[in-house]
Amino acid sequence: MITWTGFDDALLGFAERCTQPPVAVYDLATMIDILINRDGMTWDEAHEHIEYNYLGGWTGEQTPLIITLWRDEVLDSPGGEQEQT
């Protein structure tokens, strides 16, 4: 199973699919926070880094998944505000 070095705090668990090996699952918002706090990136820099280096990289059927939780989509984007319900 493939895991990404430096993102242990963003690892949520593992996903399984019929007849496929399990894959690691990471939380996008936590990955961004790690890059901001550890590497001093801005939100935009961190998001672009993840898009290019992780979402843009296929390493086979065991490539980890990155999820965006609905609440994170609203709250963690630059200038994001929580929707009123």
DRENFI-464363 format. One record per residue: z negated, y, x negated of N, C-alpha, C, CB in turn; residue in one letter. Coordinates in steps of 0.2 Angstrom, whole numbers, padded with zeros to 4 digits, always signed. Atoms other than C-alpha are relative to their C-alpha. Glycine has a CB too. Example, Ala and Ser with C-alpha at 12.3 -4.5 7.8 and 13.67 -1.06 7.14 Angstrom:
<pts>
+0000-0006-0004-0039-0022-0062+0000+0006-0004-0006+0000+0005a+0001-0006+0004-0036-0005-0068-0003+0005+0004+0007+0002-0002s
</pts>
This chain:
<pts>
+0000-0006-0004+0000+0000+0000+0000+0006-0004-0006+0000+0005m-0001-0006+0003+0005+0017-0006-0006+0005+0002+0007+0003+0000i+0005-0006-0001-0009+0031-0007+0002+0006-0004-0007-0002+0000t-0001-0006+0004-0008+0049-0013-0006+0002-0004+0003+0005+0004w+0006-0002+0004-0019+0054-0028-0001+0007+0002+0002+0000-0007t+0002-0007-0001-0029+0070-0024-0001+0001+0007+0004+0004-0003g+0001-0001-0007-0029+0068-0005-0004-0005+0003+0007+0000+0003f+0005+0005-0003-0043+0056-0002-0003+0003+0006-0005-0002-0005d+0004-0003-0006-0052+0068+0010+0005+0001+0006-0002+0007-0002d-0004+0000-0005-0036+0069+0020+0002-0007+0003+0006+0004-0002a-0002+0007-0002-0034+0050+0022-0004-0001+0006-0001-0005-0005l+0003+0002-0006-0037+0046+0040-0001-0007+0001+0004+0003+0006l+0000+0007+0000-0034+0028+0039+0007-0004-0001-0003-0002+0008g-0006+0003+0001-0020+0016+0041+0003-0002+0007-0001-0007-0004f-0004+0001-0006-0006+0013+0054+0004-0007-0001+0005+0006+0001a-0004+0007+0000+0002-0004+0058+0005+0000+0005-0005-0006+0001e-0005+0001-0005+0018-0008+0066+0002-0007+0000+0006+0005-0002r-0002+0007-0001+0025-0024+0072+0005-0002-0006+0004-0001+0007c-0004+0004+0005+0032-0035+0058+0000+0005-0007+0006-0002+0002t+0000-0005+0006+0029-0020+0045-0007+0000-0003+0002+0007+0003q+0006-0001+0003+0016-0018+0032-0004+0006+0002+0001+0000-0008p+0003-0006-0001+0002-0006+0035+0001+0006-0004-0008-0001+0000p-0001-0006+0004+0004+0012+0029-0006+0005+0001+0007+0004+0002v+0005-0006+0000-0008+0026+0024+0002+0005+0005-0002+0002-0007a-0001-0006-0005-0010+0040+0037-0004+0006-0003-0002-0002+0007v+0003-0006+0002-0014+0058+0031+0000+0005+0005+0003+0002-0007y+0000-0005-0004-0019+0073+0040+0003+0006-0003-0008+0002+0003d-0003-0006+0003-0008+0088+0037-0004+0006-0001+0006+0002+0004l+0005-0006+0001-0021+0102+0040-0005-0001-0006-0004+0001+0006a+0005+0002+0005-0033+0093+0028+0004+0001-0007-0003-0006+0001t-0004+0000+0006-0019+0091+0015+0001+0008-0002+0007-0003+0000m-0001-0007+0001-0015+0110+0016-0007+0003-0002+0002+0004+0007i+0007-0002+0002-0034+0114+0015-0001-0002-0008-0005-0002+0004d+0001+0002+0007-0035+0104-0001+0004+0004-0005+0002-0008-0001i-0005-0004+0004-0020+0113-0009-0003+0007-0001+0007-0001+0002l+0002-0007+0000-0027+0130-0004-0006+0000-0005-0002+0002+0007i+0007+0000+0004-0045+0126-0011+0000-0002-0007-0005-0004+0004n+0000+0003+0007-0041+0116-0026+0005+0003-0005+0002-0008+0001r-0005-0002+0004-0025+0123-0032+0002+0008+0001+0007-0003+0001d-0001-0007-0001-0026+0141-0026+0006+0002+0004-0001+0004-0006g-0006-0001-0004-0010+0140-0015-0002+0004+0006+0004-0006+0002m+0000-0003-0007-0007+0151+0000+0002-0005+0005+0005+0006+0001t-0002+0005-0005-0005+0142+0017+0008-0001-0001-0002+0003+0007w-0007+0002+0000+0014+0144+0016+0002-0004-0006+0004+0007+0000d-0002+0004+0006+0015+0138-0002-0002-0007+0000-0004+0003-0006e+0003+0007-0001+0004+0123+0002+0004-0004+0005-0007+0000+0003a-0004+0003-0005+0014+0119+0018+0007-0002-0003+0001+0004+0006h-0007+0002+0003+0031+0120+0008-0001-0005-0005+0002+0007-0004e+0001+0005+0005+0024+0110-0006+0000-0007+0003-0007+0001-0004h+0001+0006-0004+0019+0096+0006+0007-0002+0003-0005+0000+0005i-0006+0001-0003+0036+0097+0015+0005-0003-0005+0003+0006+0003e-0005+0001+0005+0046+0096-0001-0002-0007-0004+0001+0005-0005y+0003+0006+0004+0035+0083-0011-0002-0006+0003-0005+0003-0005n+0003+0006-0003+0028+0072+0002+0004-0002+0006-0007+0001+0002y-0004+0002-0006+0037+0073+0019+0008-0001-0002+0000+0006+0005l-0007+0001+0002+0054+0074+0009+0001-0005-0005+0002+0007-0004g+0000+0006+0005+0050+0059-0002-0001-0007+0004-0005+0001-0005g+0001+0006-0002+0054+0042+0004-0001-0005-0005+0007-0002+0005w+0001+0005+0006+0047+0028-0007+0000-0007+0003-0007+0001-0003t-0001+0007-0003+0051+0013+0005-0004+0000+0006-0002-0005-0005g+0004+0001-0007+0043+0005+0020-0007+0001+0000+0002-0007+0002e+0007-0001+0000+0026+0008+0014-0002+0008-0002-0003-0004-0006q+0001-0007+0001+0028+0027+0012-0005+0003+0005+0007+0004+0001t+0005-0002-0005+0013+0035+0020+0002+0005+0005-0006+0004-0004p-0001-0005-0005+0013+0045+0036-0004+0006+0000-0001-0003+0007l+0004-0006+0000+0007+0063+0038+0001+0002+0008+0003+0006-0004i+0000-0002-0007+0002+0068+0056-0003+0007+0000-0005-0005+0004i+0002-0007-0002-0001+0085+0064-0003-0001+0006+0006+0005+0000t+0003+0001-0006-0014+0084+0077+0002+0007+0004-0008+0000-0001l-0002-0005-0004-0010+0095+0092-0004+0006-0001+0000-0002+0007w+0004-0006+0001-0025+0106+0089+0001+0004-0006-0007-0002+0000r-0002-0003+0006-0020+0109+0071+0006+0004+0000+0000-0006-0005d-0006-0003-0001-0003+0114+0076-0001+0007+0002+0005-0004+0005e+0001-0006-0003-0010+0128+0086-0005+0005-0005-0003+0000+0007v+0005-0004+0003-0025+0133+0075+0001+0001-0007-0006-0004+0001l-0001-0001+0007-0019+0131+0057+0006+0003-0003-0001-0007-0003d-0006-0004+0002-0003+0140+0057-0002+0007-0002+0006+0000+0005s+0002-0007+0002-0003+0157+0049+0000+0005+0006+0005+0003-0005p+0000-0004-0006-0009+0169+0062-0001-0004+0007+0006+0005+0001g+0001+0005-0006-0012+0154+0074-0006+0002+0004+0000-0007-0002g+0005-0001-0004-0022+0157+0089+0000-0005+0005+0001+0007+0004e+0001+0006-0005-0029+0144+0101+0003+0003+0007-0007-0002+0001q-0003-0002-0007-0020+0144+0118-0006+0000+0005+0005-0005+0001e+0005+0000-0005-0030+0148+0133+0002-0005+0005+0000+0007+0003q-0001+0006-0005-0032+0133+0145-0003+0002+0006-0002-0006-0003t
</pts>
